[in-house]
């Protein structure tokens, strides 16, 4: 068979393209909601962080997950909460923001290593005894994937969608932290509100502009200025 495998590859490409567009559209829509309801978004993020901290405490006490890893996750979420000090503005060079980015990768790597080998640290006899006594209690793929989605990636992803990069905010009331300047007039305040975009929204806009310019250069389509002439 030659045609059917080609159709299969084409279906994978089309499906991946639609999935990418759906994710980009979802990010854009969530950023719009956060821009319109900043106070509510901050309140939800704060409660979400404390809820996940409580989950880690339960996982350490009830399910006996490693206390060291659970403690690291709790400290990480407390540092994530520190990004809400001047929500939704964030300075990309802020040590708290940089530390948060590093902790996301560190948490993912350590928890992935733990779930890849949950018997790590036990000797051979203890490994055999543990495996034969409680092999049914080993976490399934669904449980591990759910843990990573809710307890490792949910808060950083929500912060990424909600926070606005300070370098792209014009001077306005409350944005002195990001820009280092003060607002001289109400006009600057209104401009600051217009320019304050979520990082996810900026990413989607940047990719869309890059694809548009690249398509024009390669001749796939004509830009608005070209069509006028």
Beta strands, then each sheet from edge to edge (+ up, - down):
strand 1: 89-90
strand 2: 164-165
sheet 1: 1+ 2+
end
